[in-house]
Amino acid sequence: MKGLANKLFLLAVTVMTFLAGIASASACGFGQYQPEVPESLRK
């Protein structure tokens, strides 16, 4: 039973890591847009 619990835990960690990678990759796509800074705010 202990071996089965370890395998399920490993599977859950693997799936969560995969989903976290997908979520962070899609969030980085929004960070690529950088609007131009107005002249009044540049120093």
C-alpha positions as CSV (number, residue, x, y, z in Angstrom):
1,M,0.0,0.0,0.0
2,K,2.9,2.4,0.8
3,G,4.3,1.9,-2.7
4,L,1.0,2.7,-4.3
5,A,0.7,5.9,-2.2
6,N,4.2,7.0,-3.3
7,K,3.4,6.4,-7.0
8,L,0.2,8.4,-6.7
9,F,2.0,11.2,-4.9
10,L,4.7,11.2,-7.6
11,L,2.0,11.3,-10.3
12,A,0.2,14.2,-8.7
13,V,3.5,16.2,-8.3
14,T,4.4,15.5,-12.0
15,V,1.0,16.7,-13.2
16,M,1.0,19.8,-11.0
17,T,4.5,20.7,-12.2
18,F,3.4,20.3,-15.8
19,L,0.4,22.5,-15.3
20,A,2.5,25.1,-13.5
21,G,4.8,25.2,-16.5
22,I,1.9,25.7,-18.9
23,A,0.4,28.5,-16.7
24,S,3.7,30.4,-16.4
25,A,4.4,30.1,-20.1
26,S,1.0,31.5,-21.0
27,A,1.5,34.3,-18.5
28,C,4.8,35.3,-20.0
29,G,3.1,35.9,-23.3
30,F,1.3,38.8,-21.8
31,G,4.5,40.3,-20.4
32,Q,6.0,40.7,-23.9
33,Y,3.9,43.7,-24.6
34,Q,5.7,46.9,-23.4
35,P,4.0,50.1,-24.3
36,E,6.0,53.2,-25.1
37,V,6.8,55.4,-22.2
38,P,5.6,59.0,-22.6
39,E,8.3,61.7,-22.9
40,S,6.9,63.4,-19.7
41,L,7.7,60.3,-17.6
42,R,11.2,59.7,-19.0
43,K,14.1,61.0,-16.9
